[in-house]
Amino acid sequence: MTDFQGCALSIDVDPLRCYYEIHGLGHCPDDLKNLVFEKAVPRFLEVLDTLGVSATFFLVGQDVDRTLPNTGHAQELAQTMIQ
């Protein structure tokens, strides 16, 4: 038995337009369309970097062409998915 303690962290990056569609809320307002990428993703990256934790971000297919800052968090996975 080892003393290693670890975990795997994955983050689903679903834009608000997906929630609007799933829950029948109509058209997502334009000012909210990029909110997750503009606010939530940078906050996640800041917290992860502060804690020294790596994570894998899972993106909705049509958002795969968005670029996450190259901080090592699953950048290779995103690039592989595009190809």
GIWOUR-V911642 format. One record per residue. PHI is phi in degrees with one decimal (none if undefined). Layout:
BEGIN
phi: <PHI & PHI>
END
This chain:
BEGIN
phi: <none & -106.7 & -93.0 & -63.6 & -123.9 & -151.0 & -156.5 & -112.4 & -120.7 & -124.7 & -126.7 & -84.7 & -103.4 & -99.6 & -66.3 & -60.8 & -60.0 & -64.7 & -66.5 & -60.4 & -67.9 & -60.4 & -97.8 & 62.4 & -89.8 & 86.1 & -76.4 & -72.7 & -56.8 & -56.3 & -72.2 & -105.3 & -56.9 & -107.0 & -57.9 & -62.7 & -72.9 & -81.8 & -112.8 & -71.5 & -60.8 & -59.1 & -66.3 & -57.8 & -61.7 & -62.8 & -63.7 & -61.8 & -65.9 & -60.8 & -86.1 & 69.9 & -110.8 & -96.9 & -147.3 & -110.2 & -98.9 & -106.7 & -110.0 & -67.3 & -45.8 & -71.9 & -103.0 & -61.7 & -72.9 & -69.1 & -105.6 & -79.1 & -54.2 & -76.4 & -108.5 & 91.4 & -79.7 & 59.5 & -59.6 & -63.5 & -62.9 & -61.6 & -65.7 & -65.0 & -64.7 & -70.5 & -73.3>
END
